[in-house]
Amino acid sequence: MKRKIIPLFIVIIVVLLFVVPALAILCNKCGADNPDGSAFCVSCGNKLQDLEKGLYEKCCDLYKQEEYGQVISLLSGYCVSNPQDKKSELLLAKAYLEECDLLKQKGDESYKSLVMKPYEIGKRIHLARDSYLSEALYVCGRSFYIKNRRTRAMKYFKKAIKLSASPPAEYFLALGDAEFAEGIGEDPTGMKSLYYISAKQSYENVIKMTYPNND
């Protein structure tokens, strides 16, 4: 009888470890996991209605405040359980990219492995070829740019611009930065590289844009 109970006990543990977390609801206030269907957070008592909308809006605010670590902490578990929420996945990817940039500036080599996370998100959304395609291409391009693979990054940025009905300024700025950095690599002492000309055109596209809120 004991021999039969032990395998059953193991099965129950596996279910608790993998199935229950997948059904958990993440609190958009404290980040605690809650059982599926919960109305209030078991940790802080926060109301869990409209979780997806509230969590995304909170993470957008944190992203604007450059609190990238908090965005990653709040969205990483949520996105695993909700892969259909591509908007949140893209925000998570962008937070990873900014965190990688900060680590790289500090000389922290851990960015080299971390930068694969936003690339994987971008590639997955890119393969779906839906309305988020241009943003996914931009994420992939930024990943390659951070890894100093600038010519590959430029290809992604150009595709993102081409496939976007109204490409944002950040696409052109990212392309210009990649072109300018490649120009320095070719000709660090002058302005003879054609990449400088391309970068100038990319930056001029941003200067010509009009912004209703003066951004």
C-alpha positions as CSV (number, residue, x, y, z in Angstrom):
1,M,0.0,0.0,0.0
2,K,2.8,2.4,0.9
3,R,4.4,1.8,-2.6
4,K,1.2,3.0,-4.2
5,I,0.9,6.1,-2.0
6,I,4.4,7.4,-2.7
7,P,4.0,7.7,-6.5
8,L,0.6,9.4,-6.0
9,F,2.2,11.8,-3.6
10,I,4.8,12.7,-6.2
11,V,2.2,13.4,-8.8
12,I,0.3,15.7,-6.4
13,I,3.5,17.7,-5.8
14,V,4.2,18.0,-9.5
15,V,0.7,19.3,-10.1
16,L,1.0,21.9,-7.3
17,L,4.4,23.1,-8.6
18,F,3.4,23.5,-12.2
19,V,-0.3,23.7,-12.7
20,V,-1.3,25.9,-9.7
21,P,1.2,28.7,-10.5
22,A,0.0,28.7,-14.1
23,L,-3.5,29.4,-12.8
24,A,-2.4,32.1,-10.4
25,I,-3.3,35.7,-10.7
26,L,-0.6,38.3,-10.2
27,C,-1.4,41.2,-8.0
28,N,-0.8,44.5,-9.8
29,K,0.1,46.2,-6.5
30,C,2.4,43.9,-4.6
31,G,3.2,41.2,-7.3
32,A,1.9,38.3,-5.1
33,D,0.4,35.2,-6.8
34,N,-3.3,34.6,-6.1
35,P,-5.5,31.6,-6.8
36,D,-7.4,31.8,-10.1
37,G,-10.7,33.6,-9.7
38,S,-9.6,35.6,-6.7
39,A,-11.3,39.0,-6.2
40,F,-8.8,40.4,-3.7
41,C,-5.1,39.8,-3.2
42,V,-4.3,37.3,-0.4
43,S,-1.2,39.3,0.5
44,C,-2.2,43.0,0.5
45,G,-6.0,42.9,0.0
46,N,-5.8,44.8,-3.3
47,K,-8.8,44.4,-5.6
48,L,-7.9,42.2,-8.5
49,Q,-10.6,43.3,-11.0
50,D,-9.4,44.5,-14.4
51,L,-6.0,43.0,-13.5
52,E,-4.6,43.0,-17.0
53,K,-5.4,46.6,-17.7
54,G,-4.3,47.8,-14.3
55,L,-1.0,45.9,-14.4
56,Y,-0.1,47.2,-17.8
57,E,-0.9,50.8,-16.9
58,K,1.2,50.6,-13.7
59,C,4.1,49.1,-15.6
60,C,3.9,51.8,-18.3
61,D,4.2,54.4,-15.5
62,L,7.1,52.6,-14.0
63,Y,8.8,52.4,-17.4
64,K,8.4,56.1,-17.8
65,Q,10.0,56.6,-14.4
66,E,12.9,54.3,-15.6
67,E,12.1,51.7,-13.0
68,Y,13.0,48.9,-15.4
69,G,13.7,46.3,-12.8
70,Q,10.3,46.7,-11.3
71,V,8.6,46.4,-14.7
72,I,10.6,43.2,-15.3
73,S,9.7,41.9,-11.8
74,L,5.9,42.5,-12.3
75,L,5.6,41.4,-15.9
76,S,7.9,38.4,-16.2
77,G,5.7,36.0,-14.4
78,Y,2.5,37.5,-15.8
79,C,3.7,37.2,-19.4
80,V,4.5,33.5,-18.9
81,S,0.9,32.8,-17.7
82,N,-0.6,35.1,-20.4
83,P,1.4,34.7,-23.6
84,Q,-1.6,36.1,-25.6
85,D,-1.0,39.5,-24.0
86,K,1.5,40.7,-26.6
87,K,1.3,44.3,-25.5
88,S,2.6,43.5,-22.1
89,E,5.2,41.2,-23.6
90,L,6.6,44.0,-25.7
91,L,6.7,46.3,-22.7
92,L,8.6,43.6,-20.8
93,A,11.0,43.3,-23.8
94,K,11.7,47.0,-23.9
95,A,12.3,47.1,-20.1
96,Y,14.9,44.3,-20.6
97,L,16.5,46.3,-23.4
98,E,16.8,49.4,-21.2
99,E,18.2,47.3,-18.3
100,C,20.8,45.8,-20.7
101,D,21.8,49.3,-21.8
102,L,22.4,50.4,-18.2
103,L,24.4,47.2,-17.4
104,K,26.5,47.7,-20.6
105,Q,27.2,51.4,-19.7
106,K,28.4,50.2,-16.2
107,G,30.7,47.6,-17.8
108,D,28.6,44.7,-16.4
109,E,29.1,41.8,-18.8
110,S,25.8,40.2,-17.6
111,Y,24.0,42.2,-20.3
112,K,25.3,39.7,-22.9
113,S,23.1,36.9,-21.7
114,L,20.2,39.1,-20.5
115,V,19.8,40.7,-24.0
116,M,18.7,37.3,-25.4
117,K,15.4,37.6,-23.4
118,P,14.0,40.6,-25.3
119,Y,15.2,39.1,-28.6
120,E,13.3,35.9,-27.9
121,I,10.2,37.8,-27.1
122,G,10.5,39.9,-30.3
123,K,11.3,36.9,-32.4
124,R,8.2,35.0,-31.1
125,I,5.9,38.0,-31.8
126,H,7.6,38.6,-35.1
127,L,6.8,35.1,-36.3
128,A,3.1,35.6,-35.6
129,R,3.2,38.5,-38.2
130,D,0.2,40.4,-36.6
131,S,-0.4,44.0,-35.8
132,Y,2.6,44.0,-33.4
133,L,5.1,43.1,-36.1
134,S,6.9,46.4,-36.4
135,E,7.3,46.7,-32.7
136,A,8.7,43.1,-32.6
137,L,11.2,44.0,-35.3
138,Y,12.3,47.1,-33.4
139,V,12.9,44.9,-30.3
140,C,15.0,42.5,-32.3
141,G,17.0,45.3,-33.8
142,R,17.7,46.9,-30.4
143,S,18.9,43.5,-29.1
144,F,21.4,43.2,-32.0
145,Y,22.5,46.8,-31.5
146,I,23.3,46.2,-27.9
147,K,25.3,43.2,-28.9
148,N,27.3,45.4,-31.3
149,R,25.9,43.6,-34.3
150,R,25.0,46.9,-36.0
151,T,24.4,45.9,-39.6
152,R,22.0,43.2,-38.5
153,A,20.3,45.7,-36.2
154,M,19.9,48.1,-39.2
155,K,18.0,45.5,-41.2
156,Y,15.5,45.1,-38.4
157,F,15.1,48.8,-37.9
158,K,14.5,49.4,-41.6
159,K,11.9,46.6,-41.7
160,A,10.1,48.1,-38.7
161,I,10.0,51.5,-40.3
162,K,8.8,50.1,-43.6
163,L,6.0,48.0,-42.1
164,S,4.8,50.7,-39.7
165,A,2.0,52.9,-40.9
166,S,3.3,55.7,-38.8
167,P,6.8,54.8,-37.5
168,P,7.6,56.5,-34.2
169,A,10.7,58.7,-33.7
170,E,12.5,56.0,-31.7
171,Y,12.7,53.8,-34.8
172,F,14.5,56.4,-36.8
173,L,16.7,57.4,-33.8
174,A,17.7,53.7,-33.3
175,L,18.5,53.4,-37.0
176,G,20.5,56.6,-37.0
177,D,22.5,55.5,-33.9
178,A,23.3,52.2,-35.6
179,E,24.4,53.9,-38.8
180,F,26.5,56.5,-37.0
181,A,28.2,53.9,-34.9
182,E,29.0,51.9,-38.0
183,G,30.3,55.0,-39.7
184,I,32.7,55.6,-36.8
185,G,33.9,52.0,-37.2
186,E,34.7,52.6,-40.8
187,D,36.1,56.1,-40.6
188,P,36.8,57.3,-37.0
189,T,38.8,60.4,-38.1
190,G,36.5,62.0,-40.7
191,M,33.1,61.9,-42.4
192,K,33.9,59.8,-45.5
193,S,31.8,56.8,-44.6
194,L,28.4,56.5,-46.4
195,Y,26.9,55.5,-43.0
196,Y,27.3,59.1,-41.8
197,I,25.1,60.3,-44.7
198,S,22.5,57.6,-43.9
199,A,22.6,58.5,-40.2
200,K,22.1,62.2,-41.1
201,Q,19.0,61.3,-43.2
202,S,17.6,59.2,-40.3
203,Y,18.0,62.0,-37.8
204,E,16.5,64.5,-40.2
205,N,13.4,62.3,-40.4
206,V,12.9,62.8,-36.7
207,I,13.6,66.6,-36.9
208,K,10.9,66.9,-39.5
209,M,8.3,65.2,-37.4
210,T,5.6,67.2,-35.5
211,Y,4.6,66.3,-32.0
212,P,1.4,67.6,-30.5
213,N,2.8,67.5,-26.9
214,N,6.2,69.0,-27.9
215,D,8.0,65.7,-27.0
